[in-house]
């Protein structure tokens, strides 16, 4: 298309290019990476819960409290269903089911096949599912840059998390646990795709996240009633649940929704593969764990993939 700007205005794109690139970074990848940092603290914080607290109950408690907080602090969330078309309301229902399905699938997967295998399968499969679903629904076609960066991040994530197991101290792989972890990855991809699509159609990111997570929080309440929740009445249990609700759900998903305004769901799910890196560094710094050289090499590969996804085109 020919340039129809005047000589005076034609200098603006060159002068504002750095600012535009910076605003795209801060408005897209940066808040998603910040969310990833918060999600990466989940494992360390969860390990501080009282002994005997069911893993699924810890995750669902954080989802319920944080989801309701997201909904109650987003005034536009109360009117969003009425402002949506019938198809969009169906998408909200599907998205809420997907949000609720993640902890229901992922935490039992961890219990059956271990943190390492469950994390690799869930987080590694999520960007693949997101890219395929976006392609199938016509939202976006996978680019060479996304494909290369995603392969690098999945490989780095695998080396990072599986490094200790490859050294001879791994947990036996349980087929049911593998399927549950993959279901968790699919759940995450589905609600990221739905949330991103609704936000890019003009709906408020706070409203979309508030409805999705508020509804999901209510959906998992019956599950909380079926397990032992006495741990939540202790000071340590309340502190753990409060942190998960406030930081890893409320704050993290506010930033995640903001980032989805300018970032596709496939790229967003690939960026969140940085979560195991944060979790590994915290385990070393806070819990005194050690990582083999293979894991550190995976951390470098993973970081390279994230940089490739984050840099402006």
ZADO-1210 file (C-alpha; in nm, 4 decimals, padded with zeros to 6 digits):
<atoms>
<atom x="00.0000" y="00.0000" z="00.0000" code="UNK" pos="1"/>
<atom x="00.1504" y="00.3409" z="-00.0928" code="UNK" pos="2"/>
<atom x="00.2547" y="00.5781" z="00.1822" code="UNK" pos="3"/>
<atom x="00.0060" y="00.8658" z="00.1949" code="UNK" pos="4"/>
<atom x="00.1494" y="01.0495" z="00.4909" code="UNK" pos="5"/>
<atom x="00.2837" y="01.3994" z="00.4591" code="UNK" pos="6"/>
<atom x="00.6580" y="01.4667" z="00.4845" code="UNK" pos="7"/>
<atom x="00.6032" y="01.5906" z="00.8376" code="UNK" pos="8"/>
<atom x="00.4226" y="01.2842" z="00.9605" code="UNK" pos="9"/>
<atom x="00.6370" y="01.0395" z="00.7688" code="UNK" pos="10"/>
<atom x="00.9138" y="01.0686" z="01.0269" code="UNK" pos="11"/>
<atom x="00.6883" y="00.9512" z="01.3114" code="UNK" pos="12"/>
<atom x="00.7037" y="00.5756" z="01.2521" code="UNK" pos="13"/>
<atom x="01.0840" y="00.5759" z="01.2662" code="UNK" pos="14"/>
<atom x="01.0890" y="00.7927" z="01.5756" code="UNK" pos="15"/>
<atom x="00.8202" y="00.5944" z="01.7555" code="UNK" pos="16"/>
<atom x="00.9325" y="00.2458" z="01.6535" code="UNK" pos="17"/>
<atom x="01.1259" y="00.1747" z="01.9767" code="UNK" pos="18"/>
<atom x="00.8352" y="00.3020" z="02.1819" code="UNK" pos="19"/>
<atom x="00.5902" y="00.0860" z="01.9860" code="UNK" pos="20"/>
<atom x="00.8064" y="-00.2247" z="02.0326" code="UNK" pos="21"/>
<atom x="00.8407" y="-00.1474" z="02.4024" code="UNK" pos="22"/>
<atom x="00.4651" y="-00.0996" z="02.4455" code="UNK" pos="23"/>
<atom x="00.3956" y="-00.4272" z="02.2673" code="UNK" pos="24"/>
<atom x="00.6387" y="-00.6063" z="02.4983" code="UNK" pos="25"/>
<atom x="00.4947" y="-00.4501" z="02.8141" code="UNK" pos="26"/>
<atom x="00.1363" y="-00.4989" z="02.6949" code="UNK" pos="27"/>
<atom x="00.1790" y="-00.8625" z="02.5891" code="UNK" pos="28"/>
<atom x="00.4674" y="-01.0947" z="02.6829" code="UNK" pos="29"/>
<atom x="00.5846" y="-00.9036" z="02.9921" code="UNK" pos="30"/>
<atom x="00.2678" y="-00.9464" z="03.2056" code="UNK" pos="31"/>
<atom x="00.2413" y="-01.3099" z="03.0946" code="UNK" pos="32"/>
<atom x="00.5999" y="-01.3732" z="03.2027" code="UNK" pos="33"/>
<atom x="00.5248" y="-01.1977" z="03.5329" code="UNK" pos="34"/>
<atom x="00.2303" y="-01.4360" z="03.5787" code="UNK" pos="35"/>
<atom x="00.4638" y="-01.7254" z="03.5050" code="UNK" pos="36"/>
<atom x="00.6956" y="-01.6132" z="03.7848" code="UNK" pos="37"/>
<atom x="00.4051" y="-01.6168" z="04.0307" code="UNK" pos="38"/>
<atom x="00.2851" y="-01.9583" z="03.9107" code="UNK" pos="39"/>
<atom x="00.6393" y="-02.0872" z="03.9538" code="UNK" pos="40"/>
<atom x="00.6155" y="-02.0260" z="04.3291" code="UNK" pos="41"/>
<atom x="00.3185" y="-02.2632" z="04.3632" code="UNK" pos="42"/>
<atom x="00.5223" y="-02.5783" z="04.4258" code="UNK" pos="43"/>
<atom x="00.7427" y="-02.4245" z="04.6931" code="UNK" pos="44"/>
<atom x="00.4502" y="-02.2587" z="04.8721" code="UNK" pos="45"/>
<atom x="00.2331" y="-02.5720" z="04.8499" code="UNK" pos="46"/>
<atom x="00.5107" y="-02.7734" z="05.0137" code="UNK" pos="47"/>
<atom x="00.4681" y="-02.5540" z="05.3219" code="UNK" pos="48"/>
<atom x="00.1065" y="-02.6674" z="05.3734" code="UNK" pos="49"/>
<atom x="00.0295" y="-02.8807" z="05.6821" code="UNK" pos="50"/>
<atom x="00.1151" y="-03.2483" z="05.6525" code="UNK" pos="51"/>
<atom x="-00.1734" y="-03.4545" z="05.5210" code="UNK" pos="52"/>
<atom x="-00.3353" y="-03.1745" z="05.3194" code="UNK" pos="53"/>
<atom x="-00.4584" y="-03.3323" z="04.9916" code="UNK" pos="54"/>
<atom x="-00.2758" y="-03.1838" z="04.6904" code="UNK" pos="55"/>
<atom x="-00.5963" y="-03.1414" z="04.4911" code="UNK" pos="56"/>
<atom x="-00.7625" y="-02.9669" z="04.7859" code="UNK" pos="57"/>
<atom x="-00.4784" y="-02.7155" z="04.8092" code="UNK" pos="58"/>
<atom x="-00.5108" y="-02.6258" z="04.4401" code="UNK" pos="59"/>
<atom x="-00.8913" y="-02.6142" z="04.4434" code="UNK" pos="60"/>
<atom x="-00.8984" y="-02.4015" z="04.7595" code="UNK" pos="61"/>
<atom x="-00.6711" y="-02.1468" z="04.5947" code="UNK" pos="62"/>
<atom x="-00.8870" y="-02.1517" z="04.2819" code="UNK" pos="63"/>
<atom x="-01.2127" y="-02.1005" z="04.4756" code="UNK" pos="64"/>
<atom x="-01.0849" y="-01.8144" z="04.6906" code="UNK" pos="65"/>
<atom x="-00.8895" y="-01.6469" z="04.4111" code="UNK" pos="66"/>
<atom x="-01.1626" y="-01.6979" z="04.1518" code="UNK" pos="67"/>
<atom x="-01.4294" y="-01.5407" z="04.3709" code="UNK" pos="68"/>
<atom x="-01.1922" y="-01.2525" z="04.4473" code="UNK" pos="69"/>
<atom x="-01.1371" y="-01.1989" z="04.0751" code="UNK" pos="70"/>
<atom x="-01.5114" y="-01.1924" z="04.0140" code="UNK" pos="71"/>
<atom x="-01.6001" y="-00.9645" z="04.3066" code="UNK" pos="72"/>
<atom x="-01.3316" y="-00.7075" z="04.2201" code="UNK" pos="73"/>
<atom x="-01.4282" y="-00.6916" z="03.8515" code="UNK" pos="74"/>
<atom x="-01.7528" y="-00.4897" z="03.8284" code="UNK" pos="75"/>
<atom x="-01.7782" y="-00.5546" z="03.4544" code="UNK" pos="76"/>
<atom x="-01.7812" y="-00.9307" z="03.5202" code="UNK" pos="77"/>
<atom x="-02.1347" y="-00.9076" z="03.6588" code="UNK" pos="78"/>
<atom x="-02.2706" y="-00.7682" z="03.3329" code="UNK" pos="79"/>
<atom x="-02.0475" y="-00.9609" z="03.0930" code="UNK" pos="80"/>
<atom x="-02.2842" y="-01.2557" z="03.0306" code="UNK" pos="81"/>
<atom x="-02.5659" y="-01.0175" z="02.9385" code="UNK" pos="82"/>
<atom x="-02.3350" y="-00.8247" z="02.7042" code="UNK" pos="83"/>
<atom x="-02.2236" y="-01.1422" z="02.5260" code="UNK" pos="84"/>
<atom x="-02.3832" y="-01.3122" z="02.2317" code="UNK" pos="85"/>
<atom x="-02.5297" y="-01.6586" z="02.2768" code="UNK" pos="86"/>
<atom x="-02.2166" y="-01.8149" z="02.1269" code="UNK" pos="87"/>
<atom x="-01.9931" y="-01.6128" z="02.3594" code="UNK" pos="88"/>
<atom x="-02.1951" y="-01.7238" z="02.6631" code="UNK" pos="89"/>
<atom x="-02.1442" y="-02.0849" z="02.5583" code="UNK" pos="90"/>
<atom x="-01.7727" y="-02.0125" z="02.5309" code="UNK" pos="91"/>
<atom x="-01.7758" y="-01.8694" z="02.8843" code="UNK" pos="92"/>
<atom x="-01.9335" y="-02.1908" z="03.0140" code="UNK" pos="93"/>
<atom x="-01.6803" y="-02.4052" z="02.8278" code="UNK" pos="94"/>
<atom x="-01.3958" y="-02.1863" z="02.9520" code="UNK" pos="95"/>
<atom x="-01.5103" y="-02.2108" z="03.3147" code="UNK" pos="96"/>
<atom x="-01.5306" y="-02.5895" z="03.2846" code="UNK" pos="97"/>
<atom x="-01.1781" y="-02.5935" z="03.1431" code="UNK" pos="98"/>
<atom x="-01.0466" y="-02.3773" z="03.4287" code="UNK" pos="99"/>
<atom x="-01.2100" y="-02.6056" z="03.6846" code="UNK" pos="100"/>
<atom x="-01.0779" y="-02.9105" z="03.5043" code="UNK" pos="101"/>
<atom x="-00.7131" y="-02.8111" z="03.5317" code="UNK" pos="102"/>
<atom x="-00.6585" y="-02.8678" z="03.9060" code="UNK" pos="103"/>
<atom x="-00.8901" y="-03.1693" z="03.8986" code="UNK" pos="104"/>
<atom x="-00.6689" y="-03.3322" z="03.6335" code="UNK" pos="105"/>
<atom x="-00.3232" y="-03.1960" z="03.7140" code="UNK" pos="106"/>
<atom x="-00.2947" y="-03.2545" z="04.0888" code="UNK" pos="107"/>
<atom x="-00.4047" y="-03.6201" z="04.0726" code="UNK" pos="108"/>
<atom x="-00.1554" y="-03.6617" z="03.7876" code="UNK" pos="109"/>
<atom x="00.1181" y="-03.5329" z="04.0183" code="UNK" pos="110"/>
<atom x="00.0121" y="-03.7811" z="04.2856" code="UNK" pos="111"/>
<atom x="00.0175" y="-04.0742" z="04.0406" code="UNK" pos="112"/>
<atom x="00.3244" y="-04.0071" z="03.8305" code="UNK" pos="113"/>
<atom x="00.5255" y="-03.7444" z="04.0149" code="UNK" pos="114"/>
<atom x="00.5811" y="-03.3722" z="03.9806" code="UNK" pos="115"/>
<atom x="00.8455" y="-03.3979" z="03.7080" code="UNK" pos="116"/>
<atom x="00.6543" y="-03.6125" z="03.4596" code="UNK" pos="117"/>
<atom x="00.3189" y="-03.4419" z="03.5245" code="UNK" pos="118"/>
<atom x="00.4704" y="-03.0948" z="03.4844" code="UNK" pos="119"/>
<atom x="00.6500" y="-03.1789" z="03.1603" code="UNK" pos="120"/>
<atom x="00.3423" y="-03.3397" z="03.0033" code="UNK" pos="121"/>
<atom x="00.0913" y="-03.0745" z="03.1172" code="UNK" pos="122"/>
<atom x="00.2994" y="-02.7654" z="03.0409" code="UNK" pos="123"/>
<atom x="00.4675" y="-02.9188" z="02.7381" code="UNK" pos="124"/>
<atom x="00.1402" y="-03.0254" z="02.5773" code="UNK" pos="125"/>
<atom x="-00.0464" y="-02.6985" z="02.6469" code="UNK" pos="126"/>
<atom x="00.1202" y="-02.4849" z="02.3755" code="UNK" pos="127"/>
<atom x="00.0885" y="-02.7690" z="02.1254" code="UNK" pos="128"/>
<atom x="-00.2828" y="-02.8043" z="02.2027" code="UNK" pos="129"/>
<atom x="-00.3256" y="-02.4254" z="02.1877" code="UNK" pos="130"/>
<atom x="-00.1535" y="-02.4010" z="01.8497" code="UNK" pos="131"/>
<atom x="-00.3568" y="-02.6875" z="01.7047" code="UNK" pos="132"/>
<atom x="-00.6864" y="-02.5546" z="01.8426" code="UNK" pos="133"/>
<atom x="-00.6123" y="-02.2040" z="01.7105" code="UNK" pos="134"/>
<atom x="-00.5355" y="-02.3546" z="01.3705" code="UNK" pos="135"/>
<atom x="-00.8472" y="-02.5747" z="01.3675" code="UNK" pos="136"/>
<atom x="-01.0749" y="-02.2864" z="01.4714" code="UNK" pos="137"/>
<atom x="-00.9180" y="-02.0509" z="01.2182" code="UNK" pos="138"/>
<atom x="-00.7849" y="-01.8042" z="01.4747" code="UNK" pos="139"/>
<atom x="-00.4211" y="-01.8335" z="01.3738" code="UNK" pos="140"/>
<atom x="-00.1785" y="-02.0526" z="01.1826" code="UNK" pos="141"/>
<atom x="00.1382" y="-02.1725" z="01.3537" code="UNK" pos="142"/>
<atom x="00.4387" y="-01.9697" z="01.2357" code="UNK" pos="143"/>
<atom x="00.7923" y="-02.0969" z="01.1915" code="UNK" pos="144"/>
<atom x="00.9048" y="-01.8706" z="01.4752" code="UNK" pos="145"/>
<atom x="00.6409" y="-02.0052" z="01.7146" code="UNK" pos="146"/>
<atom x="00.7132" y="-02.3658" z="01.6142" code="UNK" pos="147"/>
<atom x="01.0887" y="-02.3303" z="01.6646" code="UNK" pos="148"/>
<atom x="01.0548" y="-02.1433" z="01.9933" code="UNK" pos="149"/>
<atom x="00.7975" y="-02.3914" z="02.1251" code="UNK" pos="150"/>
<atom x="01.0182" y="-02.6898" z="02.0374" code="UNK" pos="151"/>
<atom x="01.3066" y="-02.5201" z="02.2220" code="UNK" pos="152"/>
<atom x="01.0986" y="-02.4416" z="02.5301" code="UNK" pos="153"/>
<atom x="00.9456" y="-02.7906" z="02.5465" code="UNK" pos="154"/>
<atom x="01.2902" y="-02.9481" z="02.5095" code="UNK" pos="155"/>
<atom x="01.4382" y="-02.7175" z="02.7712" code="UNK" pos="156"/>
<atom x="01.1469" y="-02.7807" z="03.0069" code="UNK" pos="157"/>
<atom x="01.1909" y="-03.1575" z="02.9646" code="UNK" pos="158"/>
<atom x="01.5650" y="-03.1467" z="03.0351" code="UNK" pos="159"/>
<atom x="01.5169" y="-02.9135" z="03.3302" code="UNK" pos="160"/>
<atom x="01.2474" y="-03.1122" z="03.5081" code="UNK" pos="161"/>
<atom x="01.3548" y="-03.4628" z="03.4066" code="UNK" pos="162"/>
<atom x="01.7245" y="-03.4081" z="03.4756" code="UNK" pos="163"/>
<atom x="01.7190" y="-03.5591" z="03.8259" code="UNK" pos="164"/>
<atom x="01.5117" y="-03.8539" z="03.7064" code="UNK" pos="165"/>
<atom x="01.7487" y="-03.9216" z="03.4180" code="UNK" pos="166"/>
<atom x="02.0247" y="-03.9447" z="03.6778" code="UNK" pos="167"/>
<atom x="01.8632" y="-04.2609" z="03.8157" code="UNK" pos="168"/>
<atom x="01.6183" y="-04.1292" z="04.0747" code="UNK" pos="169"/>
<atom x="01.3028" y="-04.1053" z="03.8653" code="UNK" pos="170"/>
<atom x="00.9449" y="-04.1911" z="03.9560" code="UNK" pos="171"/>
<atom x="00.7845" y="-04.4766" z="03.7565" code="UNK" pos="172"/>
<atom x="00.5550" y="-04.3415" z="03.4872" code="UNK" pos="173"/>
<atom x="00.1872" y="-04.4215" z="03.5477" code="UNK" pos="174"/>
<atom x="-00.0234" y="-04.4340" z="03.2255" code="UNK" pos="175"/>
<atom x="-00.3305" y="-04.2905" z="03.4003" code="UNK" pos="176"/>
<atom x="-00.1186" y="-04.0116" z="03.5422" code="UNK" pos="177"/>
<atom x="00.0127" y="-03.9338" z="03.1938" code="UNK" pos="178"/>
<atom x="-00.3407" y="-03.9088" z="03.0546" code="UNK" pos="179"/>
<atom x="-00.4497" y="-03.6860" z="03.3437" code="UNK" pos="180"/>
<atom x="-00.1508" y="-03.4570" z="03.2911" code="UNK" pos="181"/>
<atom x="-00.2301" y="-03.4306" z="02.9195" code="UNK" pos="182"/>
<atom x="-00.5916" y="-03.3511" z="03.0116" code="UNK" pos="183"/>
<atom x="-00.4587" y="-03.0712" z="03.2328" code="UNK" pos="184"/>
<atom x="-00.2576" y="-02.9332" z="02.9404" code="UNK" pos="185"/>
<atom x="-00.5648" y="-02.9458" z="02.7169" code="UNK" pos="186"/>
<atom x="-00.7750" y="-02.7705" z="02.9834" code="UNK" pos="187"/>
<atom x="-00.5207" y="-02.4920" z="03.0104" code="UNK" pos="188"/>
<atom x="-00.5008" y="-02.4508" z="02.6326" code="UNK" pos="189"/>
<atom x="-00.8802" y="-02.4363" z="02.6016" code="UNK" pos="190"/>
<atom x="-00.9388" y="-02.1627" z="02.8581" code="UNK" pos="191"/>
<atom x="-00.6394" y="-01.9610" z="02.7344" code="UNK" pos="192"/>
<atom x="-00.7768" y="-01.9771" z="02.3813" code="UNK" pos="193"/>
<atom x="-01.1309" y="-01.8886" z="02.4882" code="UNK" pos="194"/>
<atom x="-01.0214" y="-01.6100" z="02.7212" code="UNK" pos="195"/>
<atom x="-00.7883" y="-01.4591" z="02.4622" code="UNK" pos="196"/>
<atom x="-01.0561" y="-01.4744" z="02.1929" code="UNK" pos="197"/>
<atom x="-01.3176" y="-01.2999" z="02.4076" code="UNK" pos="198"/>
<atom x="-01.0694" y="-01.0307" z="02.5129" code="UNK" pos="199"/>
<atom x="-00.9650" y="-00.9578" z="02.1545" code="UNK" pos="200"/>
<atom x="-01.3327" y="-00.9201" z="02.0631" code="UNK" pos="201"/>
<atom x="-01.3462" y="-00.6146" z="02.2855" code="UNK" pos="202"/>
<atom x="-01.4530" y="-00.7553" z="02.6225" code="UNK" pos="203"/>
<atom x="-01.2648" y="-00.6382" z="02.9309" code="UNK" pos="204"/>
<atom x="-00.9838" y="-00.8742" z="03.0318" code="UNK" pos="205"/>
<atom x="-01.0744" y="-00.8298" z="03.3996" code="UNK" pos="206"/>
<atom x="-01.4362" y="-00.9188" z="03.3256" code="UNK" pos="207"/>
<atom x="-01.3458" y="-01.2277" z="03.1217" code="UNK" pos="208"/>
<atom x="-01.1015" y="-01.3579" z="03.3830" code="UNK" pos="209"/>
<atom x="-01.3465" y="-01.2743" z="03.6626" code="UNK" pos="210"/>
<atom x="-01.6284" y="-01.4745" z="03.5054" code="UNK" pos="211"/>
<atom x="-01.4120" y="-01.7707" z="03.4022" code="UNK" pos="212"/>
<atom x="-01.2395" y="-01.8093" z="03.7377" code="UNK" pos="213"/>
<atom x="-01.5323" y="-01.7070" z="03.9550" code="UNK" pos="214"/>
<atom x="-01.7512" y="-01.9702" z="03.7910" code="UNK" pos="215"/>
<atom x="-01.4715" y="-02.2288" z="03.8040" code="UNK" pos="216"/>
<atom x="-01.4210" y="-02.1586" z="04.1744" code="UNK" pos="217"/>
<atom x="-01.7853" y="-02.2410" z="04.2379" code="UNK" pos="218"/>
<atom x="-01.7653" y="-02.5549" z="04.0231" code="UNK" pos="219"/>
<atom x="-01.4920" y="-02.7096" z="04.2408" code="UNK" pos="220"/>
<atom x="-01.6654" y="-02.6345" z="04.5739" code="UNK" pos="221"/>
<atom x="-01.8423" y="-02.9762" z="04.5766" code="UNK" pos="222"/>
<atom x="-01.5018" y="-03.1424" z="04.5445" code="UNK" pos="223"/>
<atom x="-01.3729" y="-02.9488" z="04.8464" code="UNK" pos="224"/>
<atom x="-01.6676" y="-03.0743" z="05.0490" code="UNK" pos="225"/>
<atom x="-01.5685" y="-03.4337" z="04.9754" code="UNK" pos="226"/>
<atom x="-01.2118" y="-03.4158" z="05.1105" code="UNK" pos="227"/>
<atom x="-01.0496" y="-03.3384" z="05.4441" code="UNK" pos="228"/>
<atom x="-01.0262" y="-02.9583" z="05.4802" code="UNK" pos="229"/>
<atom x="-00.9215" y="-02.9368" z="05.8464" code="UNK" pos="230"/>
<atom x="-00.5773" y="-02.8175" z="05.7363" code="UNK" pos="231"/>
<atom x="-00.7351" y="-02.4934" z="05.6114" code="UNK" pos="232"/>
<atom x="-00.8264" y="-02.3988" z="05.9697" code="UNK" pos="233"/>
<atom x="-00.4617" y="-02.3872" z="06.0774" code="UNK" pos="234"/>
<atom x="-00.2492" y="-02.0729" z="06.0517" code="UNK" pos="235"/>
<atom x="-00.0097" y="-02.2350" z="05.8068" code="UNK" pos="236"/>
<atom x="-00.2880" y="-02.3819" z="05.5950" code="UNK" pos="237"/>
<atom x="-00.4731" y="-02.0497" z="05.5775" code="UNK" pos="238"/>
<atom x="-00.1509" y="-01.8678" z="05.4856" code="UNK" pos="239"/>
<atom x="-00.0752" y="-02.1130" z="05.2040" code="UNK" pos="240"/>
<atom x="-00.4294" y="-02.1012" z="05.0652" code="UNK" pos="241"/>
<atom x="-00.4349" y="-01.7210" z="05.0985" code="UNK" pos="242"/>
<atom x="-00.1077" y="-01.6833" z="04.9091" code="UNK" pos="243"/>
<atom x="-00.2205" y="-01.9161" z="04.6306" code="UNK" pos="244"/>
<atom x="-00.5514" y="-01.7328" z="04.5999" code="UNK" pos="245"/>
<atom x="-00.4106" y="-01.3793" z="04.6100" code="UNK" pos="246"/>
<atom x="-00.0903" y="-01.4160" z="04.4090" code="UNK" pos="247"/>
<atom x="-00.1127" y="-01.7258" z="04.1874" code="UNK" pos="248"/>
<atom x="-00.4785" y="-01.6847" z="04.0930" code="UNK" pos="249"/>
<atom x="-00.6019" y="-01.3288" z="04.1516" code="UNK" pos="250"/>
<atom x="-00.2919" y="-01.1256" z="04.0615" code="UNK" pos="251"/>
<atom x="-00.1404" y="-01.3734" z="03.8150" code="UNK" pos="252"/>
<atom x="-00.4564" y="-01.4124" z="03.6079" code="UNK" pos="253"/>
<atom x="-00.5254" y="-01.0399" z="03.6057" code="UNK" pos="254"/>
<atom x="-00.1849" y="-00.9927" z="03.4443" code="UNK" pos="255"/>
<atom x="-00.2365" y="-01.2977" z="03.2220" code="UNK" pos="256"/>
<atom x="-00.5654" y="-01.1556" z="03.0943" code="UNK" pos="257"/>
<atom x="-00.4002" y="-00.8188" z="03.0329" code="UNK" pos="258"/>
<atom x="-00.1236" y="-00.9883" z="02.8357" code="UNK" pos="259"/>
<atom x="-00.3749" y="-01.1799" z="02.6222" code="UNK" pos="260"/>
<atom x="-00.4919" y="-00.8472" z="02.4763" code="UNK" pos="261"/>
<atom x="-00.1859" y="-00.8393" z="02.2521" code="UNK" pos="262"/>
<atom x="-00.0591" y="-01.1978" z="02.2649" code="UNK" pos="263"/>
<atom x="-00.2081" y="-01.5025" z="02.0965" code="UNK" pos="264"/>
<atom x="-00.3066" y="-01.7978" z="02.3138" code="UNK" pos="265"/>
<atom x="-00.0500" y="-02.0218" z="02.1420" code="UNK" pos="266"/>
<atom x="00.2356" y="-01.7813" z="02.2222" code="UNK" pos="267"/>
<atom x="00.1008" y="-01.7210" z="02.5748" code="UNK" pos="268"/>
<atom x="00.0954" y="-02.0912" z="02.6581" code="UNK" pos="269"/>
<atom x="00.4497" y="-02.1278" z="02.5243" code="UNK" pos="270"/>
<atom x="00.5674" y="-01.8377" z="02.7407" code="UNK" pos="271"/>
<atom x="00.4269" y="-02.0059" z="03.0506" code="UNK" pos="272"/>
<atom x="00.6747" y="-02.2910" z="02.9992" code="UNK" pos="273"/>
<atom x="00.9029" y="-02.0663" z="03.2018" code="UNK" pos="274"/>
<atom x="00.7124" y="-02.1771" z="03.5125" code="UNK" pos="275"/>
<atom x="00.9266" y="-02.4890" z="03.5733" code="UNK" pos="276"/>
<atom x="01.2389" y="-02.2726" z="03.5487" code="UNK" pos="277"/>
<atom x="01.1109" y="-02.0423" z="03.8227" code="UNK" pos="278"/>
<atom x="01.0067" y="-02.3425" z="04.0324" code="UNK" pos="279"/>
<atom x="01.3497" y="-02.5032" z="03.9915" code="UNK" pos="280"/>
<atom x="01.5377" y="-02.1854" z="04.0861" code="UNK" pos="281"/>
<atom x="01.3141" y="-02.1410" z="04.3926" code="UNK" pos="282"/>
<atom x="01.3729" y="-02.5014" z="04.4954" code="UNK" pos="283"/>
<atom x="01.7474" y="-02.4392" z="04.4813" code="UNK" pos="284"/>
<atom x="01.7368" y="-02.0994" z="04.6531" code="UNK" pos="285"/>
<atom x="01.4663" y="-02.1646" z="04.9160" code="UNK" pos="286"/>
<atom x="01.4528" y="-02.5392" z="04.9745" code="UNK" pos="287"/>
<atom x="01.8235" y="-02.6098" z="04.9245" code="UNK" pos="288"/>
<atom x="01.7716" y="-02.8597" z="04.6428" code="UNK" pos="289"/>
<atom x="02.0430" y="-02.9295" z="04.3846" code="UNK" pos="290"/>
<atom x="02.0098" y="-02.9562" z="04.0074" code="UNK" pos="291"/>
<atom x="02.2329" y="-03.1723" z="03.7857" code="UNK" pos="292"/>
<atom x="02.4222" y="-03.0202" z="03.4923" code="UNK" pos="293"/>
<atom x="02.1586" y="-03.1575" z="03.2513" code="UNK" pos="294"/>
<atom x="01.8870" y="-02.9538" z="03.4239" code="UNK" pos="295"/>
<atom x="02.0940" y="-02.6359" z="03.4106" code="UNK" pos="296"/>
<atom x="02.1499" y="-02.6982" z="03.0388" code="UNK" pos="297"/>
<atom x="01.7746" y="-02.7341" z="02.9949" code="UNK" pos="298"/>
<atom x="01.7269" y="-02.4043" z="03.1767" code="UNK" pos="299"/>
<atom x="01.9523" y="-02.2321" z="02.9206" code="UNK" pos="300"/>
<atom x="01.7647" y="-02.3876" z="02.6245" code="UNK" pos="301"/>
<atom x="01.4297" y="-02.2942" z="02.7786" code="UNK" pos="302"/>
<atom x="01.5428" y="-01.9352" z="02.8345" code="UNK" pos="303"/>
<atom x="01.6539" y="-01.9100" z="02.4710" code="UNK" pos="304"/>
<atom x="01.3097" y="-02.0232" z="02.3533" code="UNK" pos="305"/>
<atom x="01.1372" y="-01.7701" z="02.5762" code="UNK" pos="306"/>
<atom x="01.3605" y="-01.4908" z="02.4456" code="UNK" pos="307"/>
<atom x="01.2732" y="-01.5891" z="02.0877" code="UNK" pos="308"/>
<atom x="00.9020" y="-01.5704" z="02.1710" code="UNK" pos="309"/>
<atom x="00.9327" y="-01.2419" z="02.3606" code="UNK" pos="310"/>
<atom x="01.1456" y="-01.0300" z="02.1284" code="UNK" pos="311"/>
<atom x="00.9421" y="-00.7972" z="01.9040" code="UNK" pos="312"/>
<atom x="00.9181" y="-00.9038" z="01.5401" code="UNK" pos="313"/>
</atoms>
